[in-house]
Amino acid sequence: MNLQLLRFATLPESTLGALYVDERFCCFALEDRKQDGPKVLAETRIPAGEYKLTLQESGRLHTKYAEKYPEHRGMIVLNEVPDFDGVMIHVGNTDKDSAGCILVADMALAAGELGQSVQAYRRLYAQVSNAILSGEPASILVEDYA
């Protein structure tokens, strides 16, 4: 399974993108702001690049999501992100909901906010987790267009 995140708008505090699954638009994405140099926890987005996706069955968010979503089988994690660990794809509406992770939603709103995040996450999660659990390799290509 191949995900592609095309960053299309760099805002003062966040970055908006479009997320594709196997070349089909899936949802919008929101990350922290751009910064040259190493990633800063809860402040900046990850570098562009390709990252393997796996499921992580530990941590605070995993516990929270396992209680909230019956279909949850581990957090979607990006592996080998330079200078940073624990980058996940999850629910959220503003850059305040992210410590450097990728938030997903069905609506991109003004001023770098997202709407209808839970439904987009659950739809994406089903596709990605099923692929990973069936043994299919999964990755995300993050590209800068803004």
Contacts in CASP RR format, 6 or more apart in sequence:
PFRMAT RR
TARGET T0000
AUTHOR 0000-0000-0000
METHOD contacts of the structure
MODEL  1
MNLQLLRFATLPESTLGALYVDERFCCFALEDRKQDGPKVLAETRIPAGE
YKLTLQESGRLHTKYAEKYPEHRGMIVLNEVPDFDGVMIHVGNTDKDSAG
CILVADMALAAGELGQSVQAYRRLYAQVSNAILSGEPASILVEDYA
1 21 0 8 1.000
1 22 0 8 1.000
1 53 0 8 1.000
1 127 0 8 1.000
1 128 0 8 1.000
1 131 0 8 1.000
1 132 0 8 1.000
1 136 0 8 1.000
1 137 0 8 1.000
1 138 0 8 1.000
1 139 0 8 1.000
2 21 0 8 1.000
2 22 0 8 1.000
2 23 0 8 1.000
2 138 0 8 1.000
2 139 0 8 1.000
2 140 0 8 1.000
2 141 0 8 1.000
3 19 0 8 1.000
3 20 0 8 1.000
3 21 0 8 1.000
3 26 0 8 1.000
3 53 0 8 1.000
3 128 0 8 1.000
3 138 0 8 1.000
3 139 0 8 1.000
3 140 0 8 1.000
3 141 0 8 1.000
4 19 0 8 1.000
4 20 0 8 1.000
4 23 0 8 1.000
4 140 0 8 1.000
4 141 0 8 1.000
4 143 0 8 1.000
5 17 0 8 1.000
5 18 0 8 1.000
5 19 0 8 1.000
5 20 0 8 1.000
5 29 0 8 1.000
5 102 0 8 1.000
5 140 0 8 1.000
5 141 0 8 1.000
5 142 0 8 1.000
5 143 0 8 1.000
6 17 0 8 1.000
6 18 0 8 1.000
6 19 0 8 1.000
6 20 0 8 1.000
6 143 0 8 1.000
6 145 0 8 1.000
7 15 0 8 1.000
7 16 0 8 1.000
7 17 0 8 1.000
7 31 0 8 1.000
7 45 0 8 1.000
7 48 0 8 1.000
7 142 0 8 1.000
7 143 0 8 1.000
7 144 0 8 1.000
7 145 0 8 1.000
7 146 0 8 1.000
8 16 0 8 1.000
8 17 0 8 1.000
8 18 0 8 1.000
8 145 0 8 1.000
8 146 0 8 1.000
9 15 0 8 1.000
9 16 0 8 1.000
9 17 0 8 1.000
9 112 0 8 1.000
9 146 0 8 1.000
10 33 0 8 1.000
10 34 0 8 1.000
10 146 0 8 1.000
11 33 0 8 1.000
11 111 0 8 1.000
11 112 0 8 1.000
12 33 0 8 1.000
13 32 0 8 1.000
13 33 0 8 1.000
13 95 0 8 1.000
13 112 0 8 1.000
14 30 0 8 1.000
14 31 0 8 1.000
14 32 0 8 1.000
14 33 0 8 1.000
14 94 0 8 1.000
14 95 0 8 1.000
14 112 0 8 1.000
15 30 0 8 1.000
15 31 0 8 1.000
15 32 0 8 1.000
15 33 0 8 1.000
15 34 0 8 1.000
15 45 0 8 1.000
15 146 0 8 1.000
16 28 0 8 1.000
16 29 0 8 1.000
16 30 0 8 1.000
16 108 0 8 1.000
16 112 0 8 1.000
17 28 0 8 1.000
17 29 0 8 1.000
17 30 0 8 1.000
17 31 0 8 1.000
17 108 0 8 1.000
18 25 0 8 1.000
18 27 0 8 1.000
18 28 0 8 1.000
18 29 0 8 1.000
19 25 0 8 1.000
19 26 0 8 1.000
19 27 0 8 1.000
19 28 0 8 1.000
19 29 0 8 1.000
19 102 0 8 1.000
19 104 0 8 1.000
19 124 0 8 1.000
20 26 0 8 1.000
21 124 0 8 1.000
21 127 0 8 1.000
21 128 0 8 1.000
26 104 0 8 1.000
26 120 0 8 1.000
26 123 0 8 1.000
26 124 0 8 1.000
26 127 0 8 1.000
27 104 0 8 1.000
27 105 0 8 1.000
27 106 0 8 1.000
27 120 0 8 1.000
27 123 0 8 1.000
27 124 0 8 1.000
28 104 0 8 1.000
28 105 0 8 1.000
28 106 0 8 1.000
28 107 0 8 1.000
28 108 0 8 1.000
28 114 0 8 1.000
28 120 0 8 1.000
29 102 0 8 1.000
29 103 0 8 1.000
29 104 0 8 1.000
29 105 0 8 1.000
30 92 0 8 1.000
30 93 0 8 1.000
30 94 0 8 1.000
30 95 0 8 1.000
30 98 0 8 1.000
30 102 0 8 1.000
30 103 0 8 1.000
30 104 0 8 1.000
30 105 0 8 1.000
30 108 0 8 1.000
30 112 0 8 1.000
30 113 0 8 1.000
30 114 0 8 1.000
31 45 0 8 1.000
31 46 0 8 1.000
31 95 0 8 1.000
31 98 0 8 1.000
31 100 0 8 1.000
31 101 0 8 1.000
31 102 0 8 1.000
31 103 0 8 1.000
32 42 0 8 1.000
32 43 0 8 1.000
32 44 0 8 1.000
32 45 0 8 1.000
32 95 0 8 1.000
32 98 0 8 1.000
32 100 0 8 1.000
33 43 0 8 1.000
33 44 0 8 1.000
33 45 0 8 1.000
33 95 0 8 1.000
34 44 0 8 1.000
34 45 0 8 1.000
34 144 0 8 1.000
35 43 0 8 1.000
35 44 0 8 1.000
35 45 0 8 1.000
38 82 0 8 1.000
38 83 0 8 1.000
39 45 0 8 1.000
39 46 0 8 1.000
39 47 0 8 1.000
39 81 0 8 1.000
39 82 0 8 1.000
39 83 0 8 1.000
39 84 0 8 1.000
39 100 0 8 1.000
41 84 0 8 1.000
41 99 0 8 1.000
41 100 0 8 1.000
42 98 0 8 1.000
42 99 0 8 1.000
42 100 0 8 1.000
43 100 0 8 1.000
44 100 0 8 1.000
45 100 0 8 1.000
46 78 0 8 1.000
46 81 0 8 1.000
46 82 0 8 1.000
46 84 0 8 1.000
46 87 0 8 1.000
46 100 0 8 1.000
46 142 0 8 1.000
47 81 0 8 1.000
47 82 0 8 1.000
47 142 0 8 1.000
48 142 0 8 1.000
48 143 0 8 1.000
48 144 0 8 1.000
49 141 0 8 1.000
49 142 0 8 1.000
49 143 0 8 1.000
50 139 0 8 1.000
50 140 0 8 1.000
50 141 0 8 1.000
50 142 0 8 1.000
51 78 0 8 1.000
51 79 0 8 1.000
51 80 0 8 1.000
51 81 0 8 1.000
51 87 0 8 1.000
51 139 0 8 1.000
51 140 0 8 1.000
51 142 0 8 1.000
52 78 0 8 1.000
52 79 0 8 1.000
52 80 0 8 1.000
52 137 0 8 1.000
52 138 0 8 1.000
52 139 0 8 1.000
53 76 0 8 1.000
53 77 0 8 1.000
53 78 0 8 1.000
53 79 0 8 1.000
53 89 0 8 1.000
53 128 0 8 1.000
53 132 0 8 1.000
53 138 0 8 1.000
53 139 0 8 1.000
53 140 0 8 1.000
54 76 0 8 1.000
54 77 0 8 1.000
54 79 0 8 1.000
54 132 0 8 1.000
54 138 0 8 1.000
55 73 0 8 1.000
55 74 0 8 1.000
55 75 0 8 1.000
55 76 0 8 1.000
55 77 0 8 1.000
55 129 0 8 1.000
55 132 0 8 1.000
55 133 0 8 1.000
56 62 0 8 1.000
56 74 0 8 1.000
56 75 0 8 1.000
56 77 0 8 1.000
56 86 0 8 1.000
56 88 0 8 1.000
57 73 0 8 1.000
57 74 0 8 1.000
57 75 0 8 1.000
59 75 0 8 1.000
61 75 0 8 1.000
61 88 0 8 1.000
61 90 0 8 1.000
62 72 0 8 1.000
62 74 0 8 1.000
62 75 0 8 1.000
65 72 0 8 1.000
65 74 0 8 1.000
65 75 0 8 1.000
65 90 0 8 1.000
66 72 0 8 1.000
66 74 0 8 1.000
69 122 0 8 1.000
69 125 0 8 1.000
71 122 0 8 1.000
71 125 0 8 1.000
71 126 0 8 1.000
71 129 0 8 1.000
72 125 0 8 1.000
73 129 0 8 1.000
73 133 0 8 1.000
74 129 0 8 1.000
75 88 0 8 1.000
75 89 0 8 1.000
75 90 0 8 1.000
76 88 0 8 1.000
76 89 0 8 1.000
76 90 0 8 1.000
76 125 0 8 1.000
76 128 0 8 1.000
76 129 0 8 1.000
77 86 0 8 1.000
77 87 0 8 1.000
77 88 0 8 1.000
78 86 0 8 1.000
78 87 0 8 1.000
78 88 0 8 1.000
78 89 0 8 1.000
78 102 0 8 1.000
78 140 0 8 1.000
81 87 0 8 1.000
84 100 0 8 1.000
86 101 0 8 1.000
87 100 0 8 1.000
87 101 0 8 1.000
87 102 0 8 1.000
88 101 0 8 1.000
88 102 0 8 1.000
89 101 0 8 1.000
89 102 0 8 1.000
89 103 0 8 1.000
89 104 0 8 1.000
89 121 0 8 1.000
89 124 0 8 1.000
89 128 0 8 1.000
89 140 0 8 1.000
90 101 0 8 1.000
90 102 0 8 1.000
90 103 0 8 1.000
90 104 0 8 1.000
90 121 0 8 1.000
91 97 0 8 1.000
91 103 0 8 1.000
91 104 0 8 1.000
91 117 0 8 1.000
91 118 0 8 1.000
91 121 0 8 1.000
92 98 0 8 1.000
92 103 0 8 1.000
92 104 0 8 1.000
92 105 0 8 1.000
92 114 0 8 1.000
92 117 0 8 1.000
93 103 0 8 1.000
93 105 0 8 1.000
93 113 0 8 1.000
93 114 0 8 1.000
93 115 0 8 1.000
93 117 0 8 1.000
94 112 0 8 1.000
94 113 0 8 1.000
94 114 0 8 1.000
95 112 0 8 1.000
97 103 0 8 1.000
103 114 0 8 1.000
103 117 0 8 1.000
104 114 0 8 1.000
104 117 0 8 1.000
104 120 0 8 1.000
104 121 0 8 1.000
104 124 0 8 1.000
105 114 0 8 1.000
105 115 0 8 1.000
105 116 0 8 1.000
105 117 0 8 1.000
105 120 0 8 1.000
105 121 0 8 1.000
106 115 0 8 1.000
106 116 0 8 1.000
106 117 0 8 1.000
106 119 0 8 1.000
106 120 0 8 1.000
107 114 0 8 1.000
107 115 0 8 1.000
107 116 0 8 1.000
108 114 0 8 1.000
108 115 0 8 1.000
109 115 0 8 1.000
128 138 0 8 1.000
131 138 0 8 1.000
132 138 0 8 1.000
END
